[in-house]
């Protein structure tokens, strides 16, 4: 938008394990304010729809989220470091809307593998992790303080300073009400900035 304000947006389409149907659609947007070259804050909203196959039909669950975010971006030599904290107010609908709050902490590192001198294009690798904690009304989420852990490794290609794509692999730890589940996640992303 301008030097201080920016619009953040992402759309995620997730499939079931066999890639037979869309299991999740997440649409998220925020208004961000740049405090300086490395620090920004944002206020945003997300809509999440989940579909679960139950025999010949699908159950549909909806979640609305309002969130606040702080992000720190640093460059150490040619490596890029990102730290992000996000606080979410969640309105989860199964039969009725239930309210809970969740905190998220993200750490990501991007480093050139075979790139040009200023790392504006070329191949790169990445490591990241995000941890989720239910901090209020956990009984309306999964009844546990711990919610999720999402470590990923990435291989990507940066086309220019405004566009890159990555192929990521992660091992998602998801705390459910009665047990903790582990899921292998393969992700293809396209990142752009205007």
Secondary structure, DSSP 8 states (H G I E B T S, - for coil): --SSEEEEEEEEEEE-TTSSSEEEEEEEEEEEEESSSSEEEEEEEEEEEEEEEETTEEEEEEEEEEEEEEEEEEEETTEEEEEEEEEEEEEEESSSEEEEEEEEEEEEEEEEEEE-TTSSSEEEEEEEEEEEEEEE-GGGTTSSSEEEEEEEEEEEEEEETTEEEEEEEEEEEEE-SS-EEEEEEEEEEEEE--
